[in-house]
Amino acid sequence: MSYFDNFMKANQAYVDLHGTAHLPLKPKTKAAIVTCMDSRLHVAQALGLALGDAHILRNAGGRVTEDMIRSLVISQQQMGTREIVVLHHTDCGAQTFKNEDFQAHLESTFGVNVSSQDFLPFTDVEESVREDMELLRQSPLIPEDVVISGAVYDVDTGHMTEVR
């Protein structure tokens, strides 16, 4: 049995508990969280969020990319969010490699030149949060009155530490 089969069974149990109430399209907290795809980070539970409370945008490293900004602009301009939280975490996979080494690995594996691709690795998790917060503040597509905050989630304890 594949994991997908297990997911489908689990979904049926979820449906039984979900109910049929229609949630509003716009997030209740008017917040969007930019975070990592890491499976150890359960964002909704860690932040006390329920269904419909916030947009949660995830990618490798939780980095602010052009596509992340695209999603945030839609979140703000179409769905009314007014706050962004950048949430990175300890022991991140994006801390385990360097761009040059990974690019060389991909080129040797696939025979494709990816030297222009930045995979956005980092060494200092707090600094990566600061960098991403600054990218958001500098974006002409993110209004100046949008509240931008940042934190680091500890995957071992679940504790979050604010980054300024």
N, C-alpha and C positions, 0 to 999 in steps of 0.2 A: 504494500500500500504506500502511495506517495504522501508527502507532506500535504499536498493539495487536497487529497482525499480526507485527511485528518482535519484540515481547515474547513472543509465543507461540512463535516459532522459537527465541529465546534460552532460553526455559524448557525446551524439549526438550533443549538442550545441557546445561543445568543439571541436569536430571533424570538424564541419563546419568552425571554426575559425583557426584550426591548420594548414591547408595546407598540401601539400604532399612532401615538401622538405625533403630529407634524411639527418639527422644530423649525424655527425661523431660519432663513438662508443666511442672514447676517449674524456674526458671532456676538454673543451676549456681552462679553467683556470688552469688545472692540479692540482686542489684542491679537497680534500675530507673533508666533514664536518661531525663530529660526534656529534649528538645531541639527544634530547629527543623526545619521541613519542607524547608529549603533543599537543593537538589539537589547543592550543592558539598560537603556534609557527609556523608561516609561513616562513620557512627558506629562500626560494627562494626570496620572496618579501623583507624580512628584509635585505638580503644581496645584493639585486639588481641582482640576478641571473636569467638568461633565460634558456630555455630548452637546454640541452647539455653543460651547463657551468661547473657543478661540480657534484661529487658524494655526495649524502646526505644519511648518514647512521643513522638510528634511532633505539633506544630501550628505555625501561623505565629508566628514569634518565639520558639518554645520556651517560651512563657509558662505559668505555673501558673494554671490556670483551674479553675472548678468541675468541669468534665468531666475535667480532668487529675487532680484530686484523687480523683474517682470511680474512675478507672482505677488510681491508685496504691493506693487502699484495697483494691481487688480484688487487685492485685498482692501486697500485703502479707498481707491476711487470708486469701486463698484460695491463693496461690502461694508464700508464705513469704519474700518479699523483705524485707530488713532494712536496705537502704541505698538512698539516692536521690542521684543526681548531676544537678544542673542544669547543662546545657551549652548556652550561647549562643555566638554566633560574631560575628566582625567582618563588616563590610559587609552587615549584615542588612537585608532589605526592610522590616522593622518600624521601621527608623530613617529611612525615606524619606518619611514622611507624618505629619501631625498628625490627631488624631481629628476635630476640627471640620471640617477641609478634606475629609477622606475621607467623613464623614457627609454633607456638603453635596453632594459629587460623587454619592454613591449616591442621595440624594434626587432630584437633578436627572435622573439616568439612569433610575431605576426608579419615581420618584414615590411612594416609600415613606419614611416618617419613621423614621429609625434613630438619632435623637438620644440614645436611652437605651442604645445599643449601644457598648460600649468595645472598640475593636479592638486595644488594648494596645500602641500604638507606644511607642518609647523613644528617647532620644538617647544615653545613656551605657550601653554594653553591660555594663560591670562592675557598675554600679548596678542594672541590670535583673536580673542574677544574684542580687545581694544581696536585692533586693525579693522575688524568687521563693523564695529559700531561707527568708526570714523568713515568707512566707505559709505555707510548709510547716511551719515550726516552730510557728506559731500555730494551725494547724488542729487542732481537737479529734479529728479522725479519723486523724491521723498520730501514732503513739505516740512518747513522748519519747526512747525508747532507739533509735529509727531514726537511723542516721548520715546526715546531710545535708551534701553537699559541692557545690562549684560551680567552674566553670571557663569560660574563654573560648577558643574554637577560632579560630585564625587561618586564614581560607580561602585566603590566599596561600601560607602555609608549611606548614600542617598542625600547627603547634605549639600546644599547649594551655598556658594560664597559669591557675594556681589563683586563685580569688577567695575571699577570707575575709570 
